[in-house]
Amino acid sequence: MDSIRKVLNGDLQLSDIPVEFDEGSISRFAASFDGYAYWGTFETTGYIANSCLDRNLAEARTWLFFEWRRARHTCTELNSEVVRSIIARIAEILRDPKCRGADVATMQEKAFMFFAAAVTEWKSNIPATDGLSAPFLPFPSEKFSSSERRLVVVGRETNTWMGSWNDCREEETEPLVQKLTGAHVNWYAEGKDTVFFQGLDALANQFDPSNPQPRDHCLWANVVPFDQHGGMVSKEAGELIGACPPILPGLINITNPHAVVFVCGHGYDAILHHQFPDLRIVPEGKDGKMPSRLESSLLPAATFRTYHPAYLRRDEQWGILAEIARLTRQVPPGSN
């Protein structure tokens, strides 16, 4: 099956659709598109397939691909009725260019579907919880998506983030994701003048001095996607969140940044080891102090960790941000 020719959406023709609906023909056609590679994560692929999304060619092929993988994994036969309906939809799209949609999903489209999958998972596993905020969904802006050098800065959690998880559970998933990702983009673009954002801007400015707008190439994310009562989540809520697939590895895979900088100190090490199972923390500073280099197959080579900017300013260690920016510039683009 590994030798099957992959067919890009833009190259797919009506003649590629199997005439016979035998298992071999369907399997070859389904395998000609790799949904996991296209969307970046298993969760996103599963969300699109399980939601039966077929608004464009990529989604219809994803649905077929996932049905085929599901049948292989469970050692069951493909549902012929479902397969016929999907293939009929693919043929309909190919006949009508207006229905075809984009041949390549943008970073924003992939991020949106990824978050829709995450919210669906949270709704299934995190019950109504007193004081739990709406989820924090770090959404890549158009300028970030088109930047040649991208930086992701990861904080701890955003205290007093908008909304209530209890209310979110009652909302339709995709409109909710639209609202929450829009809130993130707007909040970030408004130019909040907190110590955290001053540190983020200082880091981004020195990461790429040629760009006069540092936030254009920087994405703000968090280790924990919720807060509770305006602060850290409780142990019980943390266990519920931790039982769900973490969003940071998938987000980093989708956005493909040159560098990732965690500004969360030592206190979140256990969570980071859970989210990145092969994580190694290597001190870069003098006498084993901050900053530290973080190594994982799920992170770019230029990944570092330091303290929260508020601590750096209070402890007169603001210069660590310039040191981290210098270290990121030493790593060639595309290094893993």
QUIGI-V229735 format. One record per residue. N is the residue number from 1. OMEGA is omega as a letter, one per 40 degrees, with the letter a starting at -180 (* if undefined). BURIAL is # if it has 9 or more other ideal C-beta (glycine too) atoms within 8 Angstrom, else .. D_LAST is the distance of its C-alpha to the last C-alpha in whole Angstrom. Layout:
n->N omega->OMEGA burial->BURIAL d_last->D_LAST
n->N omega->OMEGA burial->BURIAL d_last->D_LAST
This chain:
n->1 omega->a burial->. d_last->29
n->2 omega->a burial->. d_last->25
n->3 omega->a burial->. d_last->27
n->4 omega->a burial->. d_last->28
n->5 omega->i burial->. d_last->27
n->6 omega->a burial->. d_last->25
n->7 omega->i burial-># d_last->27
n->8 omega->i burial->. d_last->26
n->9 omega->a burial-># d_last->28
n->10 omega->a burial->. d_last->29
n->11 omega->a burial->. d_last->31
n->12 omega->a burial-># d_last->32
n->13 omega->i burial->. d_last->36
n->14 omega->a burial->. d_last->39
n->15 omega->i burial->. d_last->40
n->16 omega->a burial->. d_last->36
n->17 omega->a burial-># d_last->38
n->18 omega->i burial-># d_last->39
n->19 omega->i burial->. d_last->43
n->20 omega->a burial->. d_last->44
n->21 omega->i burial-># d_last->42
n->22 omega->a burial->. d_last->42
n->23 omega->a burial->. d_last->39
n->24 omega->a burial->. d_last->37
n->25 omega->a burial-># d_last->38
n->26 omega->a burial-># d_last->36
n->27 omega->i burial-># d_last->33
n->28 omega->i burial-># d_last->32
n->29 omega->i burial-># d_last->33
n->30 omega->a burial-># d_last->31
n->31 omega->i burial-># d_last->28
n->32 omega->i burial-># d_last->28
n->33 omega->a burial-># d_last->26
n->34 omega->a burial->. d_last->22
n->35 omega->a burial-># d_last->23
n->36 omega->a burial-># d_last->20
n->37 omega->a burial->. d_last->17
n->38 omega->a burial-># d_last->20
n->39 omega->i burial-># d_last->20
n->40 omega->a burial-># d_last->16
n->41 omega->i burial-># d_last->18
n->42 omega->a burial->. d_last->21
n->43 omega->i burial-># d_last->23
n->44 omega->i burial-># d_last->23
n->45 omega->i burial-># d_last->24
n->46 omega->i burial-># d_last->27
n->47 omega->a burial-># d_last->28
n->48 omega->a burial-># d_last->29
n->49 omega->a burial-># d_last->30
n->50 omega->i burial->. d_last->32
n->51 omega->i burial->. d_last->34
n->52 omega->i burial->. d_last->35
n->53 omega->i burial-># d_last->33
n->54 omega->a burial-># d_last->34
n->55 omega->i burial->. d_last->35
n->56 omega->a burial-># d_last->33
n->57 omega->a burial-># d_last->32
n->58 omega->a burial-># d_last->28
n->59 omega->i burial-># d_last->30
n->60 omega->i burial-># d_last->32
n->61 omega->i burial-># d_last->30
n->62 omega->i burial-># d_last->28
n->63 omega->i burial-># d_last->31
n->64 omega->i burial-># d_last->32
n->65 omega->a burial-># d_last->29
n->66 omega->i burial-># d_last->29
n->67 omega->i burial-># d_last->32
n->68 omega->i burial-># d_last->32
n->69 omega->i burial-># d_last->29
n->70 omega->a burial-># d_last->31
n->71 omega->i burial-># d_last->34
n->72 omega->a burial->. d_last->32
n->73 omega->a burial->. d_last->30
n->74 omega->a burial->. d_last->34
n->75 omega->i burial->. d_last->36
n->76 omega->i burial->. d_last->38
n->77 omega->i burial->. d_last->39
n->78 omega->i burial-># d_last->38
n->79 omega->a burial->. d_last->40
n->80 omega->a burial->. d_last->42
n->81 omega->i burial->. d_last->44
n->82 omega->a burial-># d_last->40
n->83 omega->i burial-># d_last->39
n->84 omega->a burial-># d_last->42
n->85 omega->i burial->. d_last->41
n->86 omega->a burial-># d_last->37
n->87 omega->i burial-># d_last->38
n->88 omega->i burial->. d_last->41
n->89 omega->i burial-># d_last->39
n->90 omega->i burial-># d_last->37
n->91 omega->i burial-># d_last->40
n->92 omega->a burial-># d_last->41
n->93 omega->a burial-># d_last->38
n->94 omega->i burial-># d_last->38
n->95 omega->a burial->. d_last->41
n->96 omega->a burial->. d_last->41
n->97 omega->a burial->. d_last->38
n->98 omega->a burial->. d_last->39
n->99 omega->a burial->. d_last->38
n->100 omega->a burial-># d_last->35
n->101 omega->a burial-># d_last->33
n->102 omega->i burial->. d_last->29
n->103 omega->i burial-># d_last->28
n->104 omega->i burial->. d_last->24
n->105 omega->i burial-># d_last->24
n->106 omega->i burial->. d_last->22
n->107 omega->a burial-># d_last->20
n->108 omega->i burial-># d_last->23
n->109 omega->i burial-># d_last->24
n->110 omega->i burial-># d_last->21
n->111 omega->a burial-># d_last->21
n->112 omega->a burial-># d_last->25
n->113 omega->i burial-># d_last->25
n->114 omega->i burial-># d_last->23
n->115 omega->i burial-># d_last->25
n->116 omega->i burial-># d_last->28
n->117 omega->a burial-># d_last->27
n->118 omega->i burial-># d_last->26
n->119 omega->i burial-># d_last->29
n->120 omega->i burial-># d_last->31
n->121 omega->i burial-># d_last->29
n->122 omega->i burial-># d_last->30
n->123 omega->a burial-># d_last->34
n->124 omega->a burial->. d_last->34
n->125 omega->i burial->. d_last->33
n->126 omega->a burial-># d_last->34
n->127 omega->i burial->. d_last->38
n->128 omega->a burial->. d_last->40
n->129 omega->a burial-># d_last->39
n->130 omega->i burial->. d_last->41
n->131 omega->a burial->. d_last->39
n->132 omega->a burial-># d_last->36
n->133 omega->i burial-># d_last->34
n->134 omega->i burial-># d_last->33
n->135 omega->i burial-># d_last->29
n->136 omega->a burial-># d_last->27
n->137 omega->a burial-># d_last->25
n->138 omega->a burial-># d_last->23
n->139 omega->i burial-># d_last->23
n->140 omega->i burial-># d_last->21
n->141 omega->i burial-># d_last->24
n->142 omega->a burial->. d_last->24
n->143 omega->i burial-># d_last->24
n->144 omega->a burial-># d_last->20
n->145 omega->a burial-># d_last->20
n->146 omega->a burial->. d_last->20
n->147 omega->i burial-># d_last->19
n->148 omega->i burial->. d_last->16
n->149 omega->a burial-># d_last->15
n->150 omega->a burial-># d_last->14
n->151 omega->i burial-># d_last->15
n->152 omega->i burial-># d_last->15
n->153 omega->a burial-># d_last->18
n->154 omega->i burial-># d_last->19
n->155 omega->a burial-># d_last->22
n->156 omega->i burial-># d_last->24
n->157 omega->a burial-># d_last->27
n->158 omega->a burial->. d_last->29
n->159 omega->a burial->. d_last->32
n->160 omega->i burial->. d_last->35
n->161 omega->a burial-># d_last->33
n->162 omega->i burial->. d_last->35
n->163 omega->a burial-># d_last->37
n->164 omega->i burial->. d_last->38
n->165 omega->i burial-># d_last->36
n->166 omega->i burial-># d_last->39
n->167 omega->a burial-># d_last->40
n->168 omega->a burial-># d_last->37
n->169 omega->a burial->. d_last->38
n->170 omega->a burial->. d_last->41
n->171 omega->i burial->. d_last->39
n->172 omega->a burial->. d_last->38
n->173 omega->a burial-># d_last->34
n->174 omega->i burial->. d_last->33
n->175 omega->i burial->. d_last->35
n->176 omega->i burial-># d_last->34
n->177 omega->i burial-># d_last->31
n->178 omega->a burial-># d_last->32
n->179 omega->a burial->. d_last->34
n->180 omega->i burial-># d_last->31
n->181 omega->i burial-># d_last->28
n->182 omega->i burial-># d_last->31
n->183 omega->i burial-># d_last->32
n->184 omega->a burial-># d_last->28
n->185 omega->a burial-># d_last->28
n->186 omega->a burial->. d_last->31
n->187 omega->a burial->. d_last->31
n->188 omega->a burial-># d_last->28
n->189 omega->a burial->. d_last->30
n->190 omega->i burial->. d_last->33
n->191 omega->i burial->. d_last->32
n->192 omega->a burial->. d_last->33
n->193 omega->i burial->. d_last->33
n->194 omega->i burial->. d_last->32
n->195 omega->i burial->. d_last->31
n->196 omega->a burial-># d_last->28
n->197 omega->i burial-># d_last->27
n->198 omega->i burial-># d_last->29
n->199 omega->i burial-># d_last->26
n->200 omega->a burial-># d_last->23
n->201 omega->i burial-># d_last->25
n->202 omega->i burial-># d_last->25
n->203 omega->a burial-># d_last->21
n->204 omega->i burial-># d_last->21
n->205 omega->a burial-># d_last->23
n->206 omega->i burial-># d_last->22
n->207 omega->i burial-># d_last->18
n->208 omega->a burial-># d_last->20
n->209 omega->a burial->. d_last->23
n->210 omega->a burial->. d_last->24
n->211 omega->a burial-># d_last->24
n->212 omega->i burial->. d_last->27
n->213 omega->a burial->. d_last->27
n->214 omega->a burial-># d_last->24
n->215 omega->i burial-># d_last->24
n->216 omega->a burial-># d_last->23
n->217 omega->a burial-># d_last->19
n->218 omega->i burial-># d_last->19
n->219 omega->a burial-># d_last->19
n->220 omega->i burial-># d_last->21
n->221 omega->i burial-># d_last->20
n->222 omega->i burial-># d_last->22
n->223 omega->a burial-># d_last->21
n->224 omega->a burial-># d_last->24
n->225 omega->i burial-># d_last->25
n->226 omega->i burial-># d_last->29
n->227 omega->a burial-># d_last->32
n->228 omega->a burial-># d_last->35
n->229 omega->i burial->. d_last->38
n->230 omega->i burial->. d_last->36
n->231 omega->a burial->. d_last->34
n->232 omega->i burial->. d_last->32
n->233 omega->i burial-># d_last->32
n->234 omega->i burial->. d_last->35
n->235 omega->a burial->. d_last->34
n->236 omega->i burial->. d_last->35
n->237 omega->i burial-># d_last->33
n->238 omega->i burial-># d_last->30
n->239 omega->i burial->. d_last->31
n->240 omega->i burial-># d_last->31
n->241 omega->a burial-># d_last->28
n->242 omega->i burial-># d_last->26
n->243 omega->i burial->. d_last->28
n->244 omega->i burial-># d_last->26
n->245 omega->i burial->. d_last->23
n->246 omega->a burial-># d_last->21
n->247 omega->a burial-># d_last->20
n->248 omega->i burial-># d_last->17
n->249 omega->i burial-># d_last->14
n->250 omega->i burial-># d_last->16
n->251 omega->i burial-># d_last->16
n->252 omega->i burial-># d_last->12
n->253 omega->a burial-># d_last->12
n->254 omega->a burial-># d_last->15
n->255 omega->i burial-># d_last->14
n->256 omega->a burial->. d_last->11
n->257 omega->i burial-># d_last->11
n->258 omega->a burial-># d_last->9
n->259 omega->i burial-># d_last->10
n->260 omega->i burial-># d_last->12
n->261 omega->i burial-># d_last->15
n->262 omega->i burial-># d_last->17
n->263 omega->a burial-># d_last->21
n->264 omega->i burial-># d_last->22
n->265 omega->a burial-># d_last->23
n->266 omega->a burial->. d_last->23
n->267 omega->a burial->. d_last->26
n->268 omega->a burial-># d_last->23
n->269 omega->a burial->. d_last->21
n->270 omega->i burial->. d_last->23
n->271 omega->i burial-># d_last->22
n->272 omega->i burial-># d_last->18
n->273 omega->i burial-># d_last->18
n->274 omega->a burial->. d_last->20
n->275 omega->a burial-># d_last->18
n->276 omega->a burial-># d_last->15
n->277 omega->a burial->. d_last->16
n->278 omega->a burial->. d_last->14
n->279 omega->i burial-># d_last->13
n->280 omega->i burial->. d_last->14
n->281 omega->a burial-># d_last->15
n->282 omega->a burial->. d_last->16
n->283 omega->i burial-># d_last->18
n->284 omega->a burial-># d_last->18
n->285 omega->i burial-># d_last->21
n->286 omega->i burial->. d_last->25
n->287 omega->i burial->. d_last->26
n->288 omega->a burial->. d_last->23
n->289 omega->i burial->. d_last->24
n->290 omega->e burial-># d_last->22
n->291 omega->i burial-># d_last->19
n->292 omega->i burial-># d_last->17
n->293 omega->i burial-># d_last->13
n->294 omega->a burial-># d_last->12
n->295 omega->i burial-># d_last->9
n->296 omega->i burial-># d_last->9
n->297 omega->a burial->. d_last->7
n->298 omega->a burial->. d_last->9
n->299 omega->i burial-># d_last->7
n->300 omega->a burial-># d_last->5
n->301 omega->a burial->. d_last->5
n->302 omega->i burial-># d_last->8
n->303 omega->a burial-># d_last->10
n->304 omega->i burial-># d_last->13
n->305 omega->i burial-># d_last->17
n->306 omega->a burial-># d_last->20
n->307 omega->i burial-># d_last->24
n->308 omega->a burial-># d_last->25
n->309 omega->i burial-># d_last->27
n->310 omega->i burial->. d_last->30
n->311 omega->a burial-># d_last->30
n->312 omega->i burial-># d_last->28
n->313 omega->a burial-># d_last->31
n->314 omega->a burial->. d_last->34
n->315 omega->i burial->. d_last->32
n->316 omega->i burial->. d_last->32
n->317 omega->a burial-># d_last->28
n->318 omega->a burial-># d_last->28
n->319 omega->i burial->. d_last->26
n->320 omega->a burial-># d_last->23
n->321 omega->i burial-># d_last->22
n->322 omega->i burial-># d_last->22
n->323 omega->i burial-># d_last->20
n->324 omega->i burial-># d_last->17
n->325 omega->i burial-># d_last->17
n->326 omega->i burial-># d_last->18
n->327 omega->i burial-># d_last->15
n->328 omega->a burial-># d_last->13
n->329 omega->i burial->. d_last->14
n->330 omega->a burial->. d_last->13
n->331 omega->a burial-># d_last->10
n->332 omega->i burial->. d_last->9
n->333 omega->i burial->. d_last->9
n->334 omega->i burial->. d_last->6
n->335 omega->i burial->. d_last->4
n->336 omega->* burial->. d_last->0
